[in-house]
Amino acid sequence: MSGGNTVRPGDGRVRWNAGKSLWFGLVVLVAVVGAMPTFTPSAFVLFAVSTALTLCAGHSVGIHRGLIHRAYRVPVWLEYALTYLGVLVGLDGPRGLVRMHNTRDFQQNEPWCHDYFAHRQPAWRDYFWNLHCSFEFARPFEPRLDARVEAEAFYGFLQRTWMLQQLPWAVLFLAVGGLPWLVWGVFVRVAVSTTGHWFVGYVAHRHGYRGWHNEGAAVQGFNSLLLGALSMGEGWHNNHHTFPRSARLGIRWWELDLGWGFLALLRALGLATDILEPGEHSRAHHARPLPSEHPCMSALPLEGN
């Protein structure tokens, strides 16, 4: 809490969430205990392919750039398919992911932000907070919602059953590849994906390089050379804080963005239209370029300037 009787928009406390903790804790426990005893080359290939598909096409493109930021348009059937793949990552349902992302974005862009949203704590505590706890605001806070996501029955179904969506695949993998496919195709995949999602967020709000500064924001994003490419482009976080409505997260030539590559493929197939790229139309209003001694690290010129 702040001093006196003043309650800031971000005041509150972190509380252990039993259901959330049981889900993430059980998945990680099975993955850690079962990964080595059940390892086979085919199980690893299944893990690698399914992880890349759900994280890139599902979470990064389908949910983050699509459902949350509406940075492009695709047919409804494809939007549903990409969202379903994103739900298989195992973080939450579509409504929960939109609400949490918009809550975090709002808090980070305030002049003051609680450590829960700012990733200021040591890694072990930040991990526990984000994957095993929830934040309880001191006064009611409602994030910006997406009317379509809140209204459509398909998204309501996925929100109610997001944990259960792993079950059909668990049965299929067990039937086809036995215990190794079950452990690596479900438990190791979900454990690596959810832990990796937290880790990228933790690093990308603490370390890396920046070409832009968001004035008045308590939290800045950083571009991570280590994680940018591995995270399907999500690690180019200074770019994202600067151009939040852009579907392209990797901007400079070395900033590999596999999510953008997937979107470019959809565009070439005529399935994705109205794709937003970095420019004045997608730039945060409070983003200002930073001077840099290295010309490659300087802020890029904006379209239309």
N, C-alpha and C positions, 0 to 999 in steps of 0.2 A: 504494500500500500504506500501511497505518497504521504507527505507530511500534512498535518492538520486534518481537516474533514474533507479535503478534496479527493475525489476518486477519478482517476484518469481512465480513458476508454480501454486501456490495456491492463488495468489492474485486475488481479485475481490470484488464484493459486493452482498449483499442479496437484492433481489427485490421481492415485492409482486407480486404474480401470481394470477390474477383474476379468471381464469378458475379453477385452483387447489383449491383456497380458496372457491369458490362457491360450488364445489363438496363436499369437506370435511365439510364445514360449514353447508350446508343443511342437510347432513346425520346426523351429530351430533345434530343439532337443532331438527329434527323430532324424533330422538331417545330420547333425553332428555325430550321433551314435551309429547311424546306419550307413553313412556315405562310403566309408572305406570297406566294410565287409561286403557290400553289395556292388562294388564298382565293377563294371564291364565296359568295354569300348562302345558297345551299342547304347548302353544306358547313358554314357557321357555324351554321345552324339545327340540323343534325344533331349538331354538337359540343355545342351548348347543351342540347338535349333529352337526349342520351345521357349527358352529364356529370351533369345534375341527377338523372336516373333512377338511375344507378349509385351516385352519392354519397348521395342521400337514401334511396331505397327499399332500395338494396343495402347500402352500407357503414354508414350511420348507424343505420337501422332494422333491417335484416336481420342484420348482423354485430355491431355495437356494442351496441345495446340488446337485441337478440334472442339471438344466439348466445353472446355474452360475458356479458351481465348477466342474461339470462333475465327481462327486465322485463315480458314479456307472453307469451301463448300464441297460436299460430296452427296450422292444420292442417299436417301434415308436408309436403305437397306445396307449400304456400305458403312454409314455412320454407326448403325447398330452393331454390325460385325466388328468394327474396330473397337467400339466401346466394350463389347463382350471380351475381346482379347485383353483389353486393359484391365477388366475386372479379374481376369485369371492371374494377374500379377499377385493378387492376394492382399492388397492394401485396404480396400474398402469398396463399397458400391459406388456407382456414378454420382448419385446425389451427395453422398458423404464426401467424396473426393472434391467435387466442385465447392461445397461449403467450406471444407478445410482449407483448400487453396486460396479461396477468396478472403477467408478470415486471416490467414497468414499474410497475404499480400497487403491487406488493409493495415494490419498491425505494423508490419515492417516499414510502411511508408509514412507512419506517424512520427512525430518528433521524438517520442519515447516508446520503447517496445520491451515487453517482458522477455527474459532470457529464454523462455520456452519457445518463442517464435523467432528469436534472434540467433540461436545457436551459440551463445557465449560461454556456456558451461563446458567443463571438461568432457571429453568424448563419451566416457562411460555413463555419465549422468544424462547427457543429452540423448544418448541412445535409449536409456531407460525411460526418460520422460516421453520421447516421441513414439516409442513402440509399445510402452506398457502403461502409459498414463494419458489423462485428458486434462484440458485446461478449463477451470471453472471461473468465469468472469465475475468480478465483484458487482457489476451492474449488467443488466441484460444487453447482449450484443447480438445483432442479427447480420450475418454477412450478406453480400449481394448474391442473389440467387438467379438461376437461369430458368425462365418460365417454362420453356419446353421440357427441360430435364425434370422439373418438379411436376409437370402435368402428365407426361406421357407414361402409359401403363408399362411399357417395356422397361423403362428406367426404374419404375417403382418395383417391378419384379426382380430386377438385378440387385436393387438395393436391399430387398428383403432376403435374398438368397445368395449373396455374393460369396459367402464361405462355402455353401453347398455346391457352387459351380465347379469346385475341384473334384467332386465325387464321381461324375460320369467319366472323367478322364482318368481318375484313379482306378476305376473298374476296368476301363479299356486297357490301360498300361499293364495292369496286373495280369489280364487275360492274355495279352500279346507277348509281353516280355518278362513276366514274373516279378518277383520282389525287386530286382535291380531297377526295372523300369518304373515301378511304383515309387520307390524311394527317390530316384534321381529325377523322374519326370514330374513329380509333385512336390515332395518335401524339400529336396535340395534346391529345386528351381524357385519355389516360393521363398525359402529362407534367404537365398542369395539375392533375389530380386528385391525383397522388402528391406533387407539390411543394406543392400547397395543403394536403394533409393534414399534411405536416411543418410548414408555416408556421403553421397554426392551433395545433398543439401547442406550437410554439416561443413564440408570442405569449401563448397562454392560460396558460402557466406563468411568465410574466414581468411582464405588464402588464395593467391593468384594475382593476375594482373588486371588492370582496368583502363579503359579508354574514356569512360564516362562516370560522372558522379550525379546521384540523384539528390538534389538540394532539399534539405529539410527532412530527409528520411533517416530513421534511426538505424537502418540496416542497409548495407550495400552488397551488391552481388559481385563476384569475382569470376574471371575466366580461368579454368584449371587445365593446364596442359596435360596433366596426368589423367584426368577423368573426362575431359571433354569428349573425346572420340569414343571411349569405352561406354559412356552413358547415353549413346545414341544422339549426342548433341546437347543433352541437358546440363552438362558441366560448363558450357559457355554462358555462365550465369550473369556476368556483367552485360553481355549483349542482350540477354533476356530482360533484365531489369530496365535496360534503356529502351528496348523495343518490345514491350510485352505483348503486343498484338501481332508481331511478326511470326510467320510460320517458319522462317529461317533463323536458326539460333547460331550456327557457325557462320561467321561473316568473312573473316580473313582467309587467305588461301590455305593456311595450315590448319584451320579450325574445322576438322572433319566432322560432318553432321549427317549421320546415317538416316536420321529421321527426315531431314530435308531431301536426301536422296530418294527415299521411299515416296515422299510427296511428289517429287519430280517425275517419278515413274507413273504415279496415278494421273498426273497432269498429261503426260505423254499418251496415256491410254484414254484420255478424255473423261476421266472419272473425277478429277479434282479441278475446281474452278475458283475464281475470286481469291487467289492465294495472295496473302499480304506478305510483303518483304520489308526489310529495314528502310525507313524513310520517315518523313514528317507525319504521315498518316498513321504510322504505327509507333511513333516515339512517345515515351512518357513526357508529360508537359514539364516536369521538373528536372529532366535529364540535361546535364551540361557537359560539354567535352572537357577532358583534362589535358593539360599540356604534357608532352612526353619528350624525353631526350632521344628516344629511339623512334625513328619515323614509322616503323612497322607497328608500334604499339599505340600510335596516336589514334584519336577518334576518326572514324570514317566520315567523309562528306555525306550529307543527306540528299536523298533524291529531291529534285526540285529547287535545290539551293543554287 
